[in-house]
Amino acid sequence: MELKIFKDYSDLSASAAMQIVNCVKSKPTAVLCFATGDTPKLAYQKVGEIAKQHNVDFSKCFFIGLDEWLGIPPANTGSCHYFLHHYLFAPLGINSSQVHLFDAMTVNEEVECDKMNRLIEEKAGIDLMLVGVGVNGHIGFNEPGADISSGAHIAQLEEITKSVGQKYFNEEVVINKGMTLGLKQVMNARTLIMMANGKKKAPVVSRVLNENISTDFPASLLRQHNHSLLMVDEEAASELEK
Ligand code: PGA
């Protein structure tokens, strides 16, 4: 695992955006899987501009959803669907045929997860996955104690995830469960990037680097991935030893 520390959120985001653009530049048919949330928002906003500057075409790549709040419709501005369309797919002109996200309104969760697992296999895996990190160390909705061998599944959310998650919604919602790719799929991504910014993520970043590697703190698994990158700003790095 490589650690990169940036002066501030803007520099961090520009570099993450560059990683995305470079991936598609070297493999135009890349399979990409991106987290939603406050952390990667600015990076996604910068992707379009950087892609244009470097003349990189996103029309042949494919996007896989990392997670979604179960029961939250795609039109809800707090859904992962809405976020990805708004900040990434629409500005980049991504066609709906290039995207597969979890259907959070499905009547058959198992079929929905099977569909996702099969698609990832058909696509021969994920080239680049970019994730944030929850204050409890979750990756996607792989909460502490998640199964390391899991594929796409429905996860019971921890109280902290439910309460922090309210920040994405305009009004209070009931969010008990999430649909998520599993840790096996996270660890199988050919490149795995984790981003964190701000003072409130400093204790989490310290744990990512210092905690025993275990699913008790899923983000620690990043250190076991053979092509992973932890990208943080100085505030998020402020509890690391020099
Ligand atoms: P955030 O969420 O980017 O909004 O902090 C991170 C996460 O919960 O994975």
py3Dmol code that shows the C-alpha trace and the ligand (Angstrom):
import py3Dmol

protein = """\
ATOM      1  CA  MET A   1       0.000   0.000   0.000  1.00  0.00           C
ATOM      2  CA  GLU A   2       1.212   3.444  -0.867  1.00  0.00           C
ATOM      3  CA  LEU A   3       0.313   6.511   1.217  1.00  0.00           C
ATOM      4  CA  LYS A   4       0.047   9.953  -0.377  1.00  0.00           C
ATOM      5  CA  ILE A   5      -0.535  13.085   1.682  1.00  0.00           C
ATOM      6  CA  PHE A   6      -1.782  16.260  -0.004  1.00  0.00           C
ATOM      7  CA  LYS A   7      -1.794  19.844   1.224  1.00  0.00           C
ATOM      8  CA  ASP A   8      -5.553  20.185   1.120  1.00  0.00           C
ATOM      9  CA  TYR A   9      -8.822  18.749  -0.172  1.00  0.00           C
ATOM     10  CA  SER A  10      -8.485  20.461  -3.526  1.00  0.00           C
ATOM     11  CA  ASP A  11      -5.049  18.973  -4.260  1.00  0.00           C
ATOM     12  CA  LEU A  12      -6.189  15.570  -3.019  1.00  0.00           C
ATOM     13  CA  SER A  13      -9.234  15.682  -5.285  1.00  0.00           C
ATOM     14  CA  ALA A  14      -7.257  16.806  -8.327  1.00  0.00           C
ATOM     15  CA  SER A  15      -4.830  13.928  -7.882  1.00  0.00           C
ATOM     16  CA  ALA A  16      -7.630  11.372  -7.401  1.00  0.00           C
ATOM     17  CA  ALA A  17      -9.317  12.700 -10.539  1.00  0.00           C
ATOM     18  CA  MET A  18      -6.015  12.334 -12.393  1.00  0.00           C
ATOM     19  CA  GLN A  19      -5.756   8.695 -11.259  1.00  0.00           C
ATOM     20  CA  ILE A  20      -9.206   8.035 -12.729  1.00  0.00           C
ATOM     21  CA  VAL A  21      -8.391   9.754 -16.007  1.00  0.00           C
ATOM     22  CA  ASN A  22      -5.042   7.949 -16.286  1.00  0.00           C
ATOM     23  CA  CYS A  23      -6.725   4.601 -15.734  1.00  0.00           C
ATOM     24  CA  VAL A  24      -9.135   5.207 -18.614  1.00  0.00           C
ATOM     25  CA  LYS A  25      -6.324   6.629 -20.760  1.00  0.00           C
ATOM     26  CA  SER A  26      -4.298   3.431 -20.405  1.00  0.00           C
ATOM     27  CA  LYS A  27      -7.357   1.164 -20.722  1.00  0.00           C
ATOM     28  CA  PRO A  28     -10.311   2.805 -22.504  1.00  0.00           C
ATOM     29  CA  THR A  29     -12.521  -0.224 -21.726  1.00  0.00           C
ATOM     30  CA  ALA A  30     -11.739  -0.029 -17.992  1.00  0.00           C
ATOM     31  CA  VAL A  31     -14.311  -1.284 -15.482  1.00  0.00           C
ATOM     32  CA  LEU A  32     -14.648   1.358 -12.772  1.00  0.00           C
ATOM     33  CA  CYS A  33     -16.338   1.253  -9.394  1.00  0.00           C
ATOM     34  CA  PHE A  34     -16.734   4.460  -7.434  1.00  0.00           C
ATOM     35  CA  ALA A  35     -17.984   5.248  -3.970  1.00  0.00           C
ATOM     36  CA  THR A  36     -20.348   8.105  -3.316  1.00  0.00           C
ATOM     37  CA  GLY A  37     -20.184  10.429  -0.298  1.00  0.00           C
ATOM     38  CA  ASP A  38     -18.707  13.769   0.595  1.00  0.00           C
ATOM     39  CA  THR A  39     -15.093  12.629   0.203  1.00  0.00           C
ATOM     40  CA  PRO A  40     -14.901  11.919  -3.552  1.00  0.00           C
ATOM     41  CA  LYS A  41     -17.374  14.602  -4.633  1.00  0.00           C
ATOM     42  CA  LEU A  42     -14.796  17.174  -5.720  1.00  0.00           C
ATOM     43  CA  ALA A  43     -12.631  14.560  -7.431  1.00  0.00           C
ATOM     44  CA  TYR A  44     -15.584  13.542  -9.611  1.00  0.00           C
ATOM     45  CA  GLN A  45     -16.331  17.174 -10.379  1.00  0.00           C
ATOM     46  CA  LYS A  46     -12.755  17.549 -11.616  1.00  0.00           C
ATOM     47  CA  VAL A  47     -12.738  14.404 -13.781  1.00  0.00           C
ATOM     48  CA  GLY A  48     -14.602  15.976 -16.727  1.00  0.00           C
ATOM     49  CA  GLU A  49     -12.248  18.931 -17.003  1.00  0.00           C
ATOM     50  CA  ILE A  50      -9.087  16.821 -16.651  1.00  0.00           C
ATOM     51  CA  ALA A  51     -10.390  14.251 -19.164  1.00  0.00           C
ATOM     52  CA  LYS A  52     -10.970  17.076 -21.632  1.00  0.00           C
ATOM     53  CA  GLN A  53      -7.508  18.572 -21.076  1.00  0.00           C
ATOM     54  CA  HIS A  54      -5.888  15.181 -21.646  1.00  0.00           C
ATOM     55  CA  ASN A  55      -8.238  14.185 -24.449  1.00  0.00           C
ATOM     56  CA  VAL A  56      -9.401  11.025 -22.690  1.00  0.00           C
ATOM     57  CA  ASP A  57     -12.571   9.367 -23.912  1.00  0.00           C
ATOM     58  CA  PHE A  58     -14.840   7.685 -21.336  1.00  0.00           C
ATOM     59  CA  SER A  59     -17.301   6.292 -23.883  1.00  0.00           C
ATOM     60  CA  LYS A  60     -15.977   2.735 -23.756  1.00  0.00           C
ATOM     61  CA  CYS A  61     -15.525   2.244 -20.033  1.00  0.00           C
ATOM     62  CA  PHE A  62     -18.073   0.631 -17.739  1.00  0.00           C
ATOM     63  CA  PHE A  63     -19.275   1.711 -14.296  1.00  0.00           C
ATOM     64  CA  ILE A  64     -20.290  -0.684 -11.534  1.00  0.00           C
ATOM     65  CA  GLY A  65     -22.087   0.547  -8.414  1.00  0.00           C
ATOM     66  CA  LEU A  66     -20.335   0.021  -5.099  1.00  0.00           C
ATOM     67  CA  ASP A  67     -23.368   0.331  -2.852  1.00  0.00           C
ATOM     68  CA  GLU A  68     -26.843   1.754  -2.347  1.00  0.00           C
ATOM     69  CA  TRP A  69     -29.266   2.417   0.491  1.00  0.00           C
ATOM     70  CA  LEU A  70     -31.876  -0.351   0.346  1.00  0.00           C
ATOM     71  CA  GLY A  71     -35.368   1.046  -0.326  1.00  0.00           C
ATOM     72  CA  ILE A  72     -34.211   4.528  -1.334  1.00  0.00           C
ATOM     73  CA  PRO A  73     -35.419   5.342  -4.867  1.00  0.00           C
ATOM     74  CA  PRO A  74     -32.905   6.605  -7.463  1.00  0.00           C
ATOM     75  CA  ALA A  75     -34.644   9.978  -7.733  1.00  0.00           C
ATOM     76  CA  ASN A  76     -33.946  10.718  -4.065  1.00  0.00           C
ATOM     77  CA  THR A  77     -31.076  13.220  -4.004  1.00  0.00           C
ATOM     78  CA  GLY A  78     -29.471  11.259  -1.158  1.00  0.00           C
ATOM     79  CA  SER A  79     -29.241   8.009  -3.151  1.00  0.00           C
ATOM     80  CA  CYS A  80     -25.964   6.765  -4.567  1.00  0.00           C
ATOM     81  CA  HIS A  81     -27.713   6.595  -7.959  1.00  0.00           C
ATOM     82  CA  TYR A  82     -28.525  10.276  -7.876  1.00  0.00           C
ATOM     83  CA  PHE A  83     -25.043  11.221  -6.703  1.00  0.00           C
ATOM     84  CA  LEU A  84     -23.212   9.325  -9.438  1.00  0.00           C
ATOM     85  CA  HIS A  85     -25.503  10.589 -12.178  1.00  0.00           C
ATOM     86  CA  HIS A  86     -25.314  14.152 -10.963  1.00  0.00           C
ATOM     87  CA  TYR A  87     -21.591  14.470 -10.276  1.00  0.00           C
ATOM     88  CA  LEU A  88     -20.091  12.014 -12.741  1.00  0.00           C
ATOM     89  CA  PHE A  89     -22.233  10.379 -15.407  1.00  0.00           C
ATOM     90  CA  ALA A  90     -24.152  13.423 -16.652  1.00  0.00           C
ATOM     91  CA  PRO A  91     -21.115  15.753 -16.869  1.00  0.00           C
ATOM     92  CA  LEU A  92     -19.087  13.046 -18.617  1.00  0.00           C
ATOM     93  CA  GLY A  93     -21.930  12.175 -20.999  1.00  0.00           C
ATOM     94  CA  ILE A  94     -21.959   8.534 -19.872  1.00  0.00           C
ATOM     95  CA  ASN A  95     -24.602   6.435 -21.615  1.00  0.00           C
ATOM     96  CA  SER A  96     -26.923   4.331 -19.438  1.00  0.00           C
ATOM     97  CA  SER A  97     -25.638   1.234 -21.290  1.00  0.00           C
ATOM     98  CA  GLN A  98     -22.256   1.881 -19.615  1.00  0.00           C
ATOM     99  CA  VAL A  99     -23.608   1.688 -16.088  1.00  0.00           C
ATOM    100  CA  HIS A 100     -24.914  -0.962 -13.741  1.00  0.00           C
ATOM    101  CA  LEU A 101     -25.922   0.129 -10.248  1.00  0.00           C
ATOM    102  CA  PHE A 102     -27.795  -1.747  -7.530  1.00  0.00           C
ATOM    103  CA  ASP A 103     -31.570  -1.485  -7.830  1.00  0.00           C
ATOM    104  CA  ALA A 104     -32.495  -0.493  -4.294  1.00  0.00           C
ATOM    105  CA  MET A 105     -36.204  -0.871  -5.066  1.00  0.00           C
ATOM    106  CA  THR A 106     -35.933  -4.519  -6.094  1.00  0.00           C
ATOM    107  CA  VAL A 107     -38.488  -6.987  -4.809  1.00  0.00           C
ATOM    108  CA  ASN A 108     -35.863  -9.725  -4.942  1.00  0.00           C
ATOM    109  CA  GLU A 109     -32.643  -8.730  -3.240  1.00  0.00           C
ATOM    110  CA  GLU A 110     -30.954 -12.051  -3.868  1.00  0.00           C
ATOM    111  CA  VAL A 111     -31.565 -11.897  -7.618  1.00  0.00           C
ATOM    112  CA  GLU A 112     -30.265  -8.325  -7.647  1.00  0.00           C
ATOM    113  CA  CYS A 113     -27.054  -9.324  -5.875  1.00  0.00           C
ATOM    114  CA  ASP A 114     -26.598 -12.377  -8.139  1.00  0.00           C
ATOM    115  CA  LYS A 115     -26.982 -10.126 -11.160  1.00  0.00           C
ATOM    116  CA  MET A 116     -24.234  -7.855  -9.847  1.00  0.00           C
ATOM    117  CA  ASN A 117     -21.901 -10.782  -9.087  1.00  0.00           C
ATOM    118  CA  ARG A 118     -22.418 -12.274 -12.530  1.00  0.00           C
ATOM    119  CA  LEU A 119     -21.829  -8.973 -14.269  1.00  0.00           C
ATOM    120  CA  ILE A 120     -18.524  -8.413 -12.485  1.00  0.00           C
ATOM    121  CA  GLU A 121     -17.417 -11.891 -13.555  1.00  0.00           C
ATOM    122  CA  GLU A 122     -18.513 -11.300 -17.137  1.00  0.00           C
ATOM    123  CA  LYS A 123     -16.562  -8.047 -17.167  1.00  0.00           C
ATOM    124  CA  ALA A 124     -13.486  -9.933 -15.885  1.00  0.00           C
ATOM    125  CA  GLY A 125     -13.303  -7.892 -12.693  1.00  0.00           C
ATOM    126  CA  ILE A 126     -12.927  -4.281 -11.678  1.00  0.00           C
ATOM    127  CA  ASP A 127      -9.891  -2.327 -12.870  1.00  0.00           C
ATOM    128  CA  LEU A 128     -10.154   0.636 -10.545  1.00  0.00           C
ATOM    129  CA  MET A 129     -12.164   0.971  -7.363  1.00  0.00           C
ATOM    130  CA  LEU A 130     -12.195   4.247  -5.462  1.00  0.00           C
ATOM    131  CA  VAL A 131     -13.659   4.235  -1.970  1.00  0.00           C
ATOM    132  CA  GLY A 132     -14.067   6.520   0.995  1.00  0.00           C
ATOM    133  CA  VAL A 133     -13.891   5.266   4.554  1.00  0.00           C
ATOM    134  CA  GLY A 134     -16.549   5.362   7.217  1.00  0.00           C
ATOM    135  CA  VAL A 135     -15.805   6.457  10.762  1.00  0.00           C
ATOM    136  CA  ASN A 136     -16.287   2.796  11.757  1.00  0.00           C
ATOM    137  CA  GLY A 137     -13.836   1.687   9.047  1.00  0.00           C
ATOM    138  CA  HIS A 138     -16.454   0.447   6.615  1.00  0.00           C
ATOM    139  CA  ILE A 139     -15.747   0.131   2.903  1.00  0.00           C
ATOM    140  CA  GLY A 140     -18.951   0.511   0.924  1.00  0.00           C
ATOM    141  CA  PHE A 141     -21.429  -1.046   3.341  1.00  0.00           C
ATOM    142  CA  ASN A 142     -18.988  -3.678   4.533  1.00  0.00           C
ATOM    143  CA  GLU A 143     -19.383  -2.905   8.202  1.00  0.00           C
ATOM    144  CA  PRO A 144     -17.024  -4.173  10.951  1.00  0.00           C
ATOM    145  CA  GLY A 145     -17.134  -7.976  11.020  1.00  0.00           C
ATOM    146  CA  ALA A 146     -18.150  -8.307   7.347  1.00  0.00           C
ATOM    147  CA  ASP A 147     -17.267 -11.574   5.638  1.00  0.00           C
ATOM    148  CA  ILE A 148     -13.947 -11.345   3.790  1.00  0.00           C
ATOM    149  CA  SER A 149     -15.150 -13.847   1.170  1.00  0.00           C
ATOM    150  CA  SER A 150     -18.406 -12.066   0.397  1.00  0.00           C
ATOM    151  CA  GLY A 151     -19.710 -10.933  -2.970  1.00  0.00           C
ATOM    152  CA  ALA A 152     -22.619  -8.529  -3.423  1.00  0.00           C
ATOM    153  CA  HIS A 153     -24.965  -8.744  -0.469  1.00  0.00           C
ATOM    154  CA  ILE A 154     -27.419  -6.961   1.780  1.00  0.00           C
ATOM    155  CA  ALA A 155     -25.790  -5.521   4.886  1.00  0.00           C
ATOM    156  CA  GLN A 156     -27.382  -4.569   8.167  1.00  0.00           C
ATOM    157  CA  LEU A 157     -26.081  -1.072   8.884  1.00  0.00           C
ATOM    158  CA  GLU A 158     -24.490  -0.078  12.170  1.00  0.00           C
ATOM    159  CA  GLU A 159     -26.151   2.717  14.160  1.00  0.00           C
ATOM    160  CA  ILE A 160     -23.262   5.069  13.382  1.00  0.00           C
ATOM    161  CA  THR A 161     -23.674   4.481   9.628  1.00  0.00           C
ATOM    162  CA  LYS A 162     -27.410   5.138   9.854  1.00  0.00           C
ATOM    163  CA  SER A 163     -26.959   8.349  11.775  1.00  0.00           C
ATOM    164  CA  VAL A 164     -24.006   9.703   9.758  1.00  0.00           C
ATOM    165  CA  GLY A 165     -25.863   8.710   6.568  1.00  0.00           C
ATOM    166  CA  GLN A 166     -28.680  11.157   7.297  1.00  0.00           C
ATOM    167  CA  LYS A 167     -26.352  13.957   6.133  1.00  0.00           C
ATOM    168  CA  TYR A 168     -26.917  12.957   2.505  1.00  0.00           C
ATOM    169  CA  PHE A 169     -30.691  13.384   2.662  1.00  0.00           C
ATOM    170  CA  ASN A 170     -32.860  16.500   2.577  1.00  0.00           C
ATOM    171  CA  GLU A 171     -35.264  14.996   5.091  1.00  0.00           C
ATOM    172  CA  GLU A 172     -34.930  12.221   7.637  1.00  0.00           C
ATOM    173  CA  VAL A 173     -35.145   8.744   6.091  1.00  0.00           C
ATOM    174  CA  VAL A 174     -35.255   5.223   7.477  1.00  0.00           C
ATOM    175  CA  ILE A 175     -32.050   3.522   6.364  1.00  0.00           C
ATOM    176  CA  ASN A 176     -31.512   0.164   7.998  1.00  0.00           C
ATOM    177  CA  LYS A 177     -29.856  -1.848   5.287  1.00  0.00           C
ATOM    178  CA  GLY A 178     -27.496  -1.323   2.414  1.00  0.00           C
ATOM    179  CA  MET A 179     -26.705  -3.203  -0.781  1.00  0.00           C
ATOM    180  CA  THR A 180     -22.994  -3.477  -1.305  1.00  0.00           C
ATOM    181  CA  LEU A 181     -20.235  -5.209  -3.189  1.00  0.00           C
ATOM    182  CA  GLY A 182     -18.476  -7.577  -0.823  1.00  0.00           C
ATOM    183  CA  LEU A 183     -14.947  -7.506   0.520  1.00  0.00           C
ATOM    184  CA  LYS A 184     -13.870 -10.189  -1.946  1.00  0.00           C
ATOM    185  CA  GLN A 185     -14.780  -7.846  -4.798  1.00  0.00           C
ATOM    186  CA  VAL A 186     -13.103  -4.913  -3.062  1.00  0.00           C
ATOM    187  CA  MET A 187      -9.901  -6.907  -2.591  1.00  0.00           C
ATOM    188  CA  ASN A 188     -10.043  -8.255  -6.156  1.00  0.00           C
ATOM    189  CA  ALA A 189     -10.136  -4.806  -7.726  1.00  0.00           C
ATOM    190  CA  ARG A 190      -6.886  -4.474  -9.686  1.00  0.00           C
ATOM    191  CA  THR A 191      -6.264  -1.026  -8.201  1.00  0.00           C
ATOM    192  CA  LEU A 192      -7.872   0.074  -4.954  1.00  0.00           C
ATOM    193  CA  ILE A 193      -7.800   3.745  -3.944  1.00  0.00           C
ATOM    194  CA  MET A 194      -9.076   4.966  -0.590  1.00  0.00           C
ATOM    195  CA  MET A 195      -9.548   8.686   0.007  1.00  0.00           C
ATOM    196  CA  ALA A 196     -10.021  10.563   3.271  1.00  0.00           C
ATOM    197  CA  ASN A 197     -10.049  14.261   4.072  1.00  0.00           C
ATOM    198  CA  GLY A 198     -10.614  16.563   6.995  1.00  0.00           C
ATOM    199  CA  LYS A 199      -9.845  16.471  10.729  1.00  0.00           C
ATOM    200  CA  LYS A 200     -12.762  14.184  11.523  1.00  0.00           C
ATOM    201  CA  LYS A 201     -11.156  11.405   9.474  1.00  0.00           C
ATOM    202  CA  ALA A 202      -7.771  11.716  11.236  1.00  0.00           C
ATOM    203  CA  PRO A 203      -8.474   8.977  13.850  1.00  0.00           C
ATOM    204  CA  VAL A 204      -9.808   6.699  11.105  1.00  0.00           C
ATOM    205  CA  VAL A 205      -6.746   7.201   8.907  1.00  0.00           C
ATOM    206  CA  SER A 206      -4.520   6.429  11.866  1.00  0.00           C
ATOM    207  CA  ARG A 207      -6.443   3.180  12.436  1.00  0.00           C
ATOM    208  CA  VAL A 208      -6.251   2.237   8.719  1.00  0.00           C
ATOM    209  CA  LEU A 209      -2.468   2.327   9.078  1.00  0.00           C
ATOM    210  CA  ASN A 210      -1.974   1.014  12.597  1.00  0.00           C
ATOM    211  CA  GLU A 211      -4.788  -1.367  13.470  1.00  0.00           C
ATOM    212  CA  ASN A 212      -4.341  -5.127  13.112  1.00  0.00           C
ATOM    213  CA  ILE A 213      -5.422  -6.136   9.641  1.00  0.00           C
ATOM    214  CA  SER A 214      -8.848  -7.636  10.165  1.00  0.00           C
ATOM    215  CA  THR A 215     -12.458  -7.358   9.063  1.00  0.00           C
ATOM    216  CA  ASP A 216     -13.145  -5.885  12.522  1.00  0.00           C
ATOM    217  CA  PHE A 217     -11.906  -2.700  10.886  1.00  0.00           C
ATOM    218  CA  PRO A 218     -12.477  -3.381   7.175  1.00  0.00           C
ATOM    219  CA  ALA A 219     -10.425  -0.405   5.952  1.00  0.00           C
ATOM    220  CA  SER A 220      -7.293  -2.031   7.444  1.00  0.00           C
ATOM    221  CA  LEU A 221      -7.541  -4.604   4.614  1.00  0.00           C
ATOM    222  CA  LEU A 222      -6.281  -1.899   2.290  1.00  0.00           C
ATOM    223  CA  ARG A 223      -2.775  -2.724   3.588  1.00  0.00           C
ATOM    224  CA  GLN A 224      -3.154  -6.284   2.367  1.00  0.00           C
ATOM    225  CA  HIS A 225      -4.098  -5.306  -1.169  1.00  0.00           C
ATOM    226  CA  ASN A 226      -1.142  -5.550  -3.521  1.00  0.00           C
ATOM    227  CA  HIS A 227      -1.962  -2.438  -5.528  1.00  0.00           C
ATOM    228  CA  SER A 228      -3.595   0.007  -3.158  1.00  0.00           C
ATOM    229  CA  LEU A 229      -3.233   3.691  -2.538  1.00  0.00           C
ATOM    230  CA  LEU A 230      -4.343   5.687   0.494  1.00  0.00           C
ATOM    231  CA  MET A 231      -4.797   9.341  -0.480  1.00  0.00           C
ATOM    232  CA  VAL A 232      -5.386  11.842   2.313  1.00  0.00           C
ATOM    233  CA  ASP A 233      -5.100  15.547   2.967  1.00  0.00           C
ATOM    234  CA  GLU A 234      -2.908  16.989   5.733  1.00  0.00           C
ATOM    235  CA  GLU A 235      -5.843  17.291   8.132  1.00  0.00           C
ATOM    236  CA  ALA A 236      -6.757  13.635   7.766  1.00  0.00           C
ATOM    237  CA  ALA A 237      -3.061  12.741   8.222  1.00  0.00           C
ATOM    238  CA  SER A 238      -2.724  14.877  11.356  1.00  0.00           C
ATOM    239  CA  GLU A 239      -2.798  11.943  13.800  1.00  0.00           C
ATOM    240  CA  LEU A 240      -0.096   9.971  12.006  1.00  0.00           C
ATOM    241  CA  GLU A 241       3.359   9.796  13.486  1.00  0.00           C
ATOM    242  CA  LYS A 242       5.953  11.630  11.446  1.00  0.00           C
TER     243      LYS A 242
END
"""
ligand_1 = """\
9
PGA
P -18.051 10.388 3.404
O -18.473 8.855 3.602
O -17.232 10.423 2.151
O -19.354 11.120 3.237
O -17.286 10.787 4.602
C -17.492 7.885 3.636
C -18.074 6.517 3.889
O -18.971 6.381 4.729
O -17.609 5.546 3.271
"""
view = py3Dmol.view(width=600, height=400)
view.addModel(protein, "pdb")
view.setStyle({"model": 0}, {"cartoon": {"style": "trace"}})
view.addModel(ligand_1, "xyz")
view.setStyle({"model": 1}, {"stick": {}})
view.zoomTo()
view.show()
